[in-house]
Amino acid sequence: MNIRILTLAVTLFGVGAVWAGEVLQVGVGRVDRRYAVDIDARINAPVERLRVLLTDYPNLARINASIQRSEVLTGAPAQQQRVRIEAHVCVGVFCKNIVQVQDVGVLTDGSILAVIVPQGGDFHYGIARWQFWDEPTGTRMRFHSEIEPAFWVPPIIGPWLIQRALQAETLKSVANLERLAETGVDIQP
């Protein structure tokens, strides 16, 4: 159950697998109780379209099907949005509902930065950053995320499974992001 929750935490921050584009590099790691994911990908969509999809907070379930609800809350720092995400995640027959609150903003360089608000959910710490730039064959995107769960993770096999699951789920989310960008799905105001 906890493995899927960590997987979802990364995908809630953002993104995952590219079919029409190209995944250039994927890295997953762990230091103590923190898990990190790094993705470098080329996506066949304009930079601004990707940014719009990732900041369409009420519709984040389009990027990851485990998200049951996402909404913008009050109380965010200036130039940011506070986003609350409710998700239902399952591993085998074990399921859990989780909540995550994060402050998200678009930085002056156009990258997106999300920081978990620890009091709002199931993680002690979390940060994610998406960076984008144009290339002749599409948009280059780098995604970095670190999370620290506020729940127990079983020792020995737990961290290994989490790392494998984080990579797979993050790649799936990138694929969904690219699919949405290519289909021209309408964005809600």
N, CA and C of each residue as an Amber inpcrd file, in Angstrom:
protein
   567
   0.8280000  -1.1900000   0.0000000   0.0000000   0.0000000   0.0000000
   0.8700000   1.2500000   0.0000000   1.8780000   1.3410000   0.8550000
   2.7210000   2.5260000   0.9490000   3.5300000   2.7620000  -0.3070000
   3.8810000   1.7150000  -1.0310000   4.6420000   1.8540000  -2.2660000
   3.8270000   2.6460000  -3.2780000   2.5700000   2.3170000  -3.4420000
   1.7090000   3.0090000  -4.3980000   1.4910000   4.4540000  -3.9850000
   1.4130000   4.7040000  -2.6740000   1.2170000   6.0660000  -2.1970000
   2.4190000   6.9210000  -2.5770000   3.6230000   6.4150000  -2.3860000
   4.8050000   7.1700000  -2.7760000   4.8440000   7.3730000  -4.2760000
   4.4580000   6.3600000  -5.0160000   4.4010000   6.4780000  -6.4630000
   3.4500000   7.5940000  -6.8390000   2.3000000   7.6080000  -6.2280000
   1.3190000   8.6360000  -6.5290000   1.8410000  10.0110000  -6.1300000
   2.5620000  10.0980000  -5.0330000   3.0730000  11.3850000  -4.6000000
   3.9090000  12.0290000  -5.6890000   4.7290000  11.2680000  -6.3230000
   5.5400000  11.8120000  -7.4060000   4.6520000  12.1920000  -8.5790000
   3.6900000  11.3710000  -8.9240000   2.8460000  11.6940000 -10.0640000
   1.8960000  12.8290000  -9.7420000   1.5290000  13.0040000  -8.4880000
   0.7100000  14.1490000  -8.1340000   1.4900000  15.4350000  -8.3580000
   2.7610000  15.4090000  -8.0550000   3.6010000  16.5550000  -8.3280000
   3.6770000  16.7760000  -9.8130000   3.6100000  15.7420000 -10.5590000
   3.7560000  16.0010000 -11.9330000   3.6360000  14.8590000 -12.8610000
   4.7240000  14.4070000 -13.4370000   4.6050000  13.7850000 -14.7250000
   5.3780000  12.5010000 -14.8850000   5.2010000  11.8200000 -16.0720000
   5.6990000  10.4970000 -16.2710000   6.0800000   9.8170000 -17.5670000
   5.5570000   8.7540000 -18.5740000   6.2440000   8.0330000 -19.6960000
   5.9240000   8.6270000 -21.0480000   6.8500000   8.6230000 -21.9040000
   6.6630000   9.2560000 -23.1980000   6.6700000   8.2010000 -24.2860000
   5.6090000   8.1510000 -25.0760000   5.5430000   7.1840000 -26.1680000
   5.9590000   7.8470000 -27.4690000   5.3090000   8.9440000 -27.8470000
   5.6410000   9.6080000 -29.1050000   6.9140000  10.4370000 -28.9610000
   7.2100000  10.8830000 -27.7630000   8.4350000  11.6260000 -27.5190000
   9.5560000  10.6590000 -27.1950000  10.4770000  11.1350000 -26.3830000
  11.6450000  10.3130000 -26.0880000  12.1030000  10.5540000 -24.6590000
  12.2310000   9.4850000 -23.8880000  12.7990000   9.5820000 -22.5510000
  14.3090000   9.4680000 -22.7090000  15.0140000  10.5090000 -22.3150000
  16.4590000  10.5470000 -22.4700000  17.1810000   9.9610000 -21.2590000
  16.5880000  10.1670000 -20.0760000  17.2310000   9.6520000 -18.8670000
  16.2020000   9.5620000 -17.7520000  16.3120000   8.5090000 -16.9400000
  15.4590000   8.3170000 -15.7750000  16.3510000   7.9170000 -14.6150000
  16.1590000   8.5410000 -13.4790000  16.9060000   8.1640000 -12.2890000
  15.9960000   8.1540000 -11.0800000  16.1290000   7.1460000 -10.2440000
  15.3580000   7.0400000  -9.0070000  16.3380000   6.6880000  -7.9010000
  16.2040000   7.3570000  -6.7650000  17.1240000   7.0760000  -5.6730000
  16.4960000   7.2970000  -4.3170000  17.2520000   6.9450000  -3.2850000
  16.7770000   7.0970000  -1.9100000  17.9510000   7.4330000  -1.0180000
  17.7220000   8.3880000  -0.1120000  18.6710000   8.6940000   0.9470000
  17.8470000   8.7740000   2.2230000  18.1390000   7.8690000   3.1560000
  17.3780000   7.7560000   4.4020000  15.9000000   7.5530000   4.0790000
  15.0480000   8.4660000   4.5110000  13.6000000   8.3220000   4.2790000
  13.1100000   9.1210000   3.0680000  13.9980000   9.7480000   2.3440000
  13.6050000  10.5480000   1.1770000  13.8550000   9.7850000  -0.1100000
  12.9000000   9.9170000  -1.0150000  12.9730000   9.2730000  -2.3260000
  13.0030000  10.3610000  -3.3880000  13.7870000  10.1440000  -4.4370000
  13.9150000  11.1400000  -5.4960000  13.7130000  10.4920000  -6.8590000
  13.1630000  11.2690000  -7.7790000  12.9870000  10.8520000  -9.1670000
  13.4770000  11.9910000 -10.0530000  14.2340000  11.6320000 -11.0910000
  14.6820000  12.5880000 -12.1010000  14.3430000  12.0270000 -13.4670000
  13.7020000  12.8530000 -14.2920000  13.3360000  12.4640000 -15.6590000
  13.8390000  13.5560000 -16.5970000  14.4460000  13.1510000 -17.6830000
  14.8330000  14.0600000 -18.7560000  14.1560000  13.5110000 -20.0110000
  13.2710000  14.3020000 -20.6160000  12.4920000  13.8020000 -21.7550000
  12.3220000  14.8780000 -22.8140000  12.0820000  14.4280000 -24.0170000
  11.7280000  15.3020000 -25.1270000  10.2660000  14.9830000 -25.4450000
   9.4240000  16.0040000 -25.4500000   7.9870000  15.8210000 -25.6330000
   7.5390000  16.5700000 -26.8780000   6.6850000  15.9370000 -27.6520000
   6.1820000  16.5240000 -28.8970000   4.9900000  17.4340000 -28.6310000
   5.2650000  18.5370000 -27.9380000   4.2280000  19.5210000 -27.6420000
   4.9180000  20.8370000 -27.2890000   4.2390000  21.9550000 -27.5330000
   4.8350000  23.2490000 -27.1880000   4.9910000  23.4260000 -25.6770000
   6.0050000  24.1720000 -25.2770000   6.2850000  24.4320000 -23.8700000
   5.0490000  24.9880000 -23.1710000   4.4410000  25.9960000 -23.7470000
   3.3170000  26.6470000 -23.0750000   2.1430000  25.6940000 -22.8770000
   1.9080000  24.8110000 -23.8260000   0.8170000  23.8320000 -23.6860000
   1.0770000  22.9170000 -22.4860000   2.3070000  22.4600000 -22.3060000
   2.6510000  21.6130000 -21.1600000   2.4500000  22.3720000 -19.8470000
   2.8930000  23.6130000 -19.8290000   2.7620000  24.4290000 -18.6220000
   1.2870000  24.6320000 -18.2670000   0.4550000  24.8730000 -19.2810000
  -0.9810000  25.0580000 -19.0480000  -1.6000000  23.7860000 -18.4730000
  -1.2610000  22.6400000 -19.0180000  -1.8090000  21.3720000 -18.5110000
  -1.3930000  21.1170000 -17.0660000  -0.1440000  21.3760000 -16.7490000
   0.3540000  21.1150000 -15.4000000  -0.1720000  22.1050000 -14.3640000
  -0.6420000  23.2510000 -14.7970000  -1.1820000  24.2400000 -13.8630000
  -2.7070000  24.3250000 -13.9390000  -3.3310000  23.3730000 -14.5900000
  -4.7980000  23.2700000 -14.6110000  -5.2000000  22.4320000 -13.3950000
  -5.0560000  23.0200000 -12.2100000  -5.1590000  22.2870000 -10.9540000
  -6.4830000  21.5510000 -10.7410000  -7.6210000  22.1060000 -11.1120000
  -8.8680000  21.3490000 -10.9100000  -8.9630000  20.0830000 -11.7740000
  -8.1020000  19.9400000 -12.7740000  -8.1840000  18.8080000 -13.7010000
  -6.9320000  17.9310000 -13.7010000  -6.2550000  17.8320000 -12.5830000
  -5.0350000  17.0220000 -12.5080000  -5.2970000  15.5350000 -12.7120000
  -6.5370000  15.0950000 -12.5200000  -6.8670000  13.6760000 -12.7400000
  -6.6550000  13.2810000 -14.1950000  -6.6150000  14.2460000 -15.0920000
  -6.3260000  13.9250000 -16.4980000  -4.9020000  13.4010000 -16.6660000
  -4.0110000  13.8160000 -15.7720000  -2.6200000  13.3910000 -15.8440000
  -2.4080000  12.0780000 -15.0960000  -3.1550000  11.8780000 -14.0040000
  -3.0210000  10.6410000 -13.2220000  -4.3980000  10.2000000 -12.7430000
  -4.8130000   9.0030000 -13.1550000  -6.1590000   8.4940000 -12.8730000
  -6.4010000   8.1870000 -11.3990000  -5.3620000   8.0960000 -10.5740000
  -5.5580000   7.8410000  -9.1420000  -6.0840000   9.0660000  -8.4110000
  -5.9650000  10.2270000  -9.0060000  -6.4490000  11.4530000  -8.3690000
  -7.9680000  11.4800000  -8.4430000  -8.5860000  11.5800000  -7.2730000
 -10.0370000  11.6330000  -7.1910000 -10.5530000  13.0680000  -7.2320000
  -9.7660000  13.9820000  -6.6920000 -10.1940000  15.3820000  -6.6210000
  -8.9610000  16.2610000  -6.4550000  -8.9730000  17.3850000  -7.1290000
  -7.9270000  18.3920000  -6.9330000  -8.6000000  19.7470000  -6.9480000
  -8.1760000  20.6160000  -6.0300000  -8.8100000  21.9210000  -5.9160000
  -7.8110000  22.9600000  -5.4320000  -8.0760000  24.2050000  -5.7760000
  -7.2560000  25.3140000  -5.3290000  -7.8340000  25.8240000  -4.0130000
  -6.9640000  25.9850000  -3.0140000  -7.3480000  26.4810000  -1.6990000
  -6.8610000  27.9160000  -1.5180000  -7.3270000  28.5650000  -0.4820000
  -6.8000000  29.8830000  -0.1190000  -5.5840000  29.6820000   0.7730000
  -4.8300000  30.7540000   0.9930000  -3.7220000  30.7100000   1.9350000
  -2.3490000  30.5020000   1.3300000  -2.2500000  30.4980000   0.0220000
  -0.9420000  30.3000000  -0.6140000  -0.1110000  31.5780000  -0.5170000
   1.2110000  31.4280000  -0.4940000   2.0750000  32.6130000  -0.5620000
   1.8480000  33.3650000  -1.8850000   2.3080000  34.6020000  -1.9400000
   2.1580000  35.4210000  -3.1450000   2.7390000  34.7090000  -4.3600000
   2.0910000  34.8570000  -5.5050000   2.5270000  34.2910000  -6.7880000
   2.4440000  32.7690000  -6.8370000   1.6880000  32.1560000  -5.9190000
   1.5410000  30.7070000  -5.9030000   0.0730000  30.3330000  -5.7280000
  -0.2090000  29.0670000  -5.9700000  -1.5320000  28.5060000  -5.7220000
  -1.3600000  27.3740000  -4.7100000  -2.2480000  27.3020000  -3.7340000
  -2.2390000  26.1680000  -2.8070000  -3.2280000  25.1410000  -3.3600000
  -2.7260000  23.9500000  -3.6310000  -3.5220000  22.9110000  -4.2800000
  -3.6670000  21.7250000  -3.3370000  -4.9140000  21.2940000  -3.1570000
  -5.2180000  20.1140000  -2.3380000  -5.6080000  18.9820000  -3.2800000
  -4.9700000  17.8350000  -3.0710000  -5.2200000  16.6830000  -3.9360000
  -5.6460000  15.5060000  -3.0690000  -6.7590000  14.9010000  -3.4520000
  -7.2220000  13.6760000  -2.8040000  -7.0710000  12.5600000  -3.8210000
  -6.5200000  11.4470000  -3.3570000  -6.3000000  10.3270000  -4.2640000
  -6.6520000   9.0160000  -3.5740000  -7.0280000   8.0690000  -4.3840000
  -7.3060000   6.7080000  -3.9110000  -6.2940000   5.8010000  -4.5920000
  -5.4600000   5.1700000  -3.7850000  -4.3960000   4.3360000  -4.3420000
  -4.5060000   2.9190000  -3.7960000  -4.1630000   1.9610000  -4.6340000
  -4.2290000   0.5520000  -4.2550000  -2.9520000  -0.1710000  -4.6600000
  -2.5470000  -1.1190000  -3.8240000  -1.4990000  -2.0700000  -4.1560000
  -2.1000000  -3.4300000  -3.8360000  -2.3250000  -4.2060000  -4.8630000
  -3.0200000  -5.4790000  -4.6740000  -4.4110000  -5.2150000  -4.1290000
  -4.7270000  -5.8320000  -3.0020000  -6.0490000  -5.6590000  -2.3970000
  -6.0580000  -4.5710000  -1.3370000  -4.9270000  -3.9520000  -1.0530000
  -4.8400000  -2.9080000  -0.0440000  -4.9740000  -1.5440000  -0.6980000
  -5.9370000  -0.7700000  -0.1990000  -6.1760000   0.5600000  -0.7580000
  -6.1350000   1.6020000   0.3520000  -5.7990000   2.8220000  -0.0240000
  -5.7350000   3.9160000   0.9410000  -6.0750000   5.2200000   0.2440000
  -6.7960000   6.0590000   0.9730000  -7.0460000   7.4180000   0.5150000
  -5.9650000   8.3120000   1.0940000  -5.3960000   9.1680000   0.2720000
  -4.3750000  10.0870000   0.7710000  -4.7300000  11.5080000   0.3690000
  -4.1880000  12.4300000   1.1210000  -4.3710000  13.8520000   0.8560000
  -2.9980000  14.4900000   0.8030000  -2.8290000  15.4010000  -0.1310000
  -1.5740000  16.1210000  -0.2680000  -1.9120000  17.5830000  -0.5420000
  -1.2600000  18.4850000   0.1660000  -1.4190000  19.9190000  -0.0680000
  -0.0580000  20.4500000  -0.4770000  -0.0440000  21.2390000  -1.5580000
   1.2220000  21.7860000  -2.0390000   1.0350000  23.2160000  -2.5200000
   2.0620000  24.0140000  -2.3500000   2.0920000  25.3660000  -2.8940000
   2.8500000  25.2960000  -4.2080000   2.1860000  25.7490000  -5.2860000
   2.7310000  25.6130000  -6.6290000   2.7940000  26.9890000  -7.2890000
   3.9020000  27.2290000  -7.9910000   4.0350000  28.4830000  -8.7070000
   4.8870000  28.3280000  -9.9470000   4.6770000  29.2390000 -10.8870000
   5.5040000  29.3020000 -12.0880000   6.5750000  30.3550000 -11.8140000
   7.8300000  29.9460000 -11.9090000   8.9520000  30.8330000 -11.6160000
   9.2420000  31.7430000 -12.8080000  10.0860000  32.7420000 -12.6030000
  10.3800000  33.7060000 -13.6620000  11.0270000  33.0640000 -14.8830000
  11.7220000  31.9360000 -14.6990000  12.3280000  31.2510000 -15.8470000
  11.3390000  30.3250000 -16.5560000  10.0760000  30.2920000 -16.0850000
   9.0540000  29.4590000 -16.7070000   8.9330000  28.0730000 -16.1260000
   9.8410000  27.7050000 -15.2240000   9.7280000  26.3880000 -14.5970000
   8.6090000  26.4170000 -13.5610000   8.1270000  25.2360000 -13.1900000
   7.0710000  25.0960000 -12.1900000   7.6950000  24.4770000 -10.9550000
   7.4040000  25.0710000  -9.7940000   7.9270000  24.5710000  -8.5260000
   6.7500000  24.2600000  -7.6090000   6.7410000  23.0530000  -7.0380000
   5.7180000  22.6340000  -6.0780000   6.4070000  22.2220000  -4.7900000
   5.8760000  22.7100000  -3.6580000   6.4230000  22.3870000  -2.3510000
   5.2820000  21.8820000  -1.4710000   5.4650000  20.7020000  -0.8840000
   4.4300000  20.1330000  -0.0190000   4.3000000  20.9590000   1.2510000
   3.0500000  21.1580000   1.6750000   2.7290000  21.7610000   2.9640000
   2.5520000  20.5870000   3.9230000   3.5360000  20.3350000   4.8120000
   3.5200000  19.1130000   5.6170000   2.2620000  18.9260000   6.4640000
   1.6930000  20.0000000   6.9840000   0.5140000  19.8800000   7.8310000
  -0.7160000  19.4340000   7.0470000  -0.6370000  19.4490000   5.7310000
  -1.8190000  19.1950000   4.9210000  -2.0100000  17.7710000   4.4570000
  -1.0970000  16.8460000   4.7810000  -1.2830000  15.5200000   4.2230000
  -0.3520000  14.4610000   4.7770000  -0.0080000  13.5150000   3.9090000
   0.6900000  12.2960000   4.3070000   2.1980000  12.3200000   4.0650000
   2.7960000  13.5020000   3.9550000   4.2320000  13.5950000   3.7020000
   4.8580000  14.6560000   4.5880000   6.0370000  14.3270000   5.1400000
   6.7860000  15.2850000   5.9430000   7.4350000  16.3450000   5.0740000
   7.7900000  15.9420000   3.8590000   8.5540000  16.8280000   2.9840000
   8.2880000  16.4300000   1.5390000   8.2970000  17.4270000   0.6680000
   8.2060000  17.1370000  -0.7520000   8.4670000  18.3820000  -1.5620000
   9.1590000  18.2030000  -2.6570000   9.4430000  19.2930000  -3.5830000
   9.5130000  18.7050000  -4.9850000   9.0290000  19.4600000  -5.9480000
   9.1080000  19.0110000  -7.3400000   9.3420000  20.2290000  -8.2230000
  10.0880000  19.9960000  -9.3020000  10.3590000  21.0940000 -10.2410000
  10.3460000  20.5600000 -11.6590000   9.6040000  21.2560000 -12.5120000
   9.5730000  20.9750000 -13.9440000  10.2740000  22.1200000 -14.6450000
  11.2340000  21.8130000 -15.4990000  11.9140000  22.8130000 -16.3070000
  11.6500000  22.4710000 -17.7710000  11.4390000  23.5000000 -18.5940000
  11.1100000  23.3050000 -20.0070000  11.9360000  24.2330000 -20.8750000
  12.2610000  23.7880000 -22.0770000  12.8130000  24.6780000 -23.0920000
  12.5590000  24.0770000 -24.4610000  12.4830000  24.9830000 -25.4490000
  12.2340000  24.5640000 -26.8340000  13.4840000  23.9520000 -27.4400000
  13.2630000  22.9210000 -28.2490000  14.3070000  22.3100000 -29.0660000
  13.7240000  22.1300000 -30.4600000  14.5450000  21.9330000 -31.4680000
  14.0280000  21.7840000 -32.8380000  13.0220000  20.6360000 -32.9940000
  13.1390000  19.5990000 -32.1760000  12.2500000  18.4320000 -32.3170000
  11.1470000  18.3900000 -31.2740000  10.9230000  19.4760000 -30.5420000
   9.8700000  19.5030000 -29.5280000  10.3080000  20.2560000 -28.2960000
   9.7340000  19.8890000 -27.1760000  10.0580000  20.5240000 -25.9000000
  10.8940000  19.5780000 -25.0610000  11.9300000  20.0950000 -24.4860000
  12.7400000  19.3280000 -23.5520000  12.1840000  19.6070000 -22.1690000
  11.9910000  18.5640000 -21.3800000  11.4560000  18.7100000 -20.0420000
  12.3230000  17.9250000 -19.0600000  12.7040000  18.6030000 -18.0040000
  13.3820000  17.9220000 -16.8990000  12.4910000  18.0410000 -15.6720000
  12.3060000  16.9080000 -15.0180000  11.4640000  16.8310000 -13.8240000
  12.2990000  16.2500000 -12.6980000  12.2650000  16.9170000 -11.5450000
  12.9510000  16.4180000 -10.3520000  11.9700000  16.4880000  -9.1920000
  11.8820000  15.4150000  -8.4280000  11.0050000  15.3840000  -7.2680000
  11.6770000  14.6350000  -6.1250000  11.4580000  15.1420000  -4.9190000
  11.8980000  14.4660000  -3.7040000  10.7110000  14.4370000  -2.7510000
  10.5090000  13.2900000  -2.0920000   9.4380000  13.1710000  -1.1140000
   9.9150000  12.4010000   0.1010000   9.3030000  12.7210000   1.2370000
   9.5360000  11.9630000   2.4690000   8.1850000  11.6260000   3.0690000
   7.8430000  10.3430000   3.1060000   6.5300000   9.9590000   3.6250000
   6.4170000  10.1870000   5.1300000   5.1970000  10.4780000   5.5750000
   4.9120000  10.6220000   7.0000000   4.3540000   9.3160000   7.5570000
   4.4030000   8.2670000   6.7690000   3.8940000   6.9660000   7.1880000
   5.0320000   5.9450000   7.1370000   4.8040000   4.8130000   7.7370000
   5.8030000   3.7560000   7.8310000   6.0080000   3.0690000   6.4880000
   7.2570000   2.8610000   6.1190000   7.6200000   2.1130000   4.9140000
   8.3590000   0.8610000   5.3850000   7.8910000  -0.3220000   4.9840000
   8.5370000  -1.5470000   5.4610000  10.0110000  -1.6100000   5.0440000
  10.8910000  -1.9880000   5.9680000  12.3130000  -2.0620000   5.6330000
  12.6110000  -3.2090000   4.6650000  13.8070000  -3.2820000   4.2200000
  14.3700000  -4.3050000   3.3330000  13.7980000  -4.1800000   1.9240000
  12.6320000  -4.7380000   1.6400000  12.1290000  -4.7370000   0.2670000
  11.3500000  -3.4670000  -0.0710000  10.7940000  -2.7880000   0.9240000
   9.9720000  -1.6000000   0.6850000  10.6560000  -0.5320000  -0.1570000
  11.8570000  -0.0870000   0.2370000  12.5230000   0.9540000  -0.5570000
  12.7950000   0.5350000  -2.0050000  13.2050000  -0.7070000  -2.2150000
  13.4700000  -1.1810000  -3.5740000  12.2020000  -1.1530000  -4.4190000
  11.0970000  -1.6330000  -3.8560000   9.8180000  -1.6170000  -4.5810000
   9.3490000  -0.1980000  -4.8560000   9.5320000   0.6830000  -3.8840000
   9.1280000   2.0780000  -4.0630000   9.8850000   2.7010000  -5.2260000
  11.1820000   2.4880000  -5.2710000  11.9800000   3.0740000  -6.3420000
  11.5290000   2.5760000  -7.7100000  11.2740000   1.2970000  -7.8420000
  10.8090000   0.7410000  -9.1210000   9.4360000   1.3000000  -9.4920000
   8.5480000   1.3750000  -8.5040000   7.1970000   1.8760000  -8.7640000
   7.2100000   3.3680000  -9.1040000   8.0360000   4.1390000  -8.4240000
   8.1330000   5.5800000  -8.7160000   8.5250000   5.8060000 -10.1700000
   9.5060000   5.0540000 -10.6280000   9.9430000   5.2170000 -12.0080000
   8.8180000   4.8800000 -12.9860000   8.1650000   3.7590000 -12.7920000
   7.1030000   3.3320000 -13.7080000   5.9430000   4.3230000 -13.7220000
   5.4930000   4.7530000 -12.5590000   4.3490000   5.6600000 -12.4950000
   4.6800000   7.0380000 -13.0430000   5.8740000   7.5030000 -12.7750000
   6.2630000   8.8140000 -13.2920000   6.3070000   8.7840000 -14.8140000
   6.8140000   7.7140000 -15.3700000   6.8510000   7.5870000 -16.8260000
   5.4460000   7.5380000 -17.4260000   4.5230000   6.8590000 -16.7740000
   3.1310000   6.8240000 -17.2570000   2.5160000   8.2100000 -17.2600000
   2.7960000   8.9940000 -16.2410000   2.2320000  10.3390000 -16.1660000
   2.7780000  11.2450000 -17.2600000   4.0650000  11.1030000 -17.5960000
   4.6220000  11.8990000 -18.6890000   3.9230000  11.5340000 -20.0000000
   3.6530000  10.2630000 -20.1900000   2.9510000   9.8270000 -21.4040000
   1.5600000  10.4490000 -21.4630000   0.8630000  10.4640000 -20.3380000
  -0.4610000  11.0840000 -20.3100000  -0.3790000  12.5780000 -20.5850000
   0.6240000  13.2170000 -20.0560000   0.8140000  14.6500000 -20.2940000
   1.0110000  14.9160000 -21.7810000   1.8450000  14.1270000 -22.4140000
   2.0890000  14.3160000 -23.8450000   0.8270000  14.0330000 -24.6570000
   0.1140000  12.9850000 -24.3060000  -1.1280000  12.6410000 -25.0090000
  -2.1220000  13.7920000 -24.9140000  -2.2860000  14.3450000 -23.7250000
  -3.2030000  15.4740000 -23.5350000  -2.7570000  16.6930000 -24.3510000
  -1.4740000  16.9490000 -24.3550000  -0.9490000  18.0950000 -25.0920000
  -1.1860000  17.9300000 -26.5970000  -1.0300000  16.7240000 -27.0970000
  -1.2080000  16.4770000 -28.5320000  -2.6680000  16.4780000 -28.9600000
  -3.5680000  16.0550000 -28.0820000  -4.9880000  15.9680000 -28.4500000
  -5.6810000  17.3160000 -28.3540000  -5.0430000  18.2930000 -27.7510000
  -5.6460000  19.6150000 -27.6680000  -6.8570000  19.6570000 -26.7590000
  -6.8530000  18.8180000 -25.7260000  -7.9550000  18.7870000 -24.7670000
  -8.2180000  20.1750000 -24.2190000  -9.4740000  20.5450000 -24.0850000
  -9.8280000  21.8670000 -23.5580000  -9.4510000  21.9770000 -22.0960000
  -8.9970000  23.1510000 -21.7120000  -8.6370000  23.4230000 -20.3210000
  -9.7670000  24.2310000 -19.7060000 -10.1630000  23.8410000 -18.5120000
 -11.2200000  24.5520000 -17.8030000 -10.6840000  25.8890000 -17.2850000
 -11.4960000  26.9480000 -17.3540000 -11.0370000  28.2530000 -16.8500000
 -10.9090000  28.2610000 -15.3410000
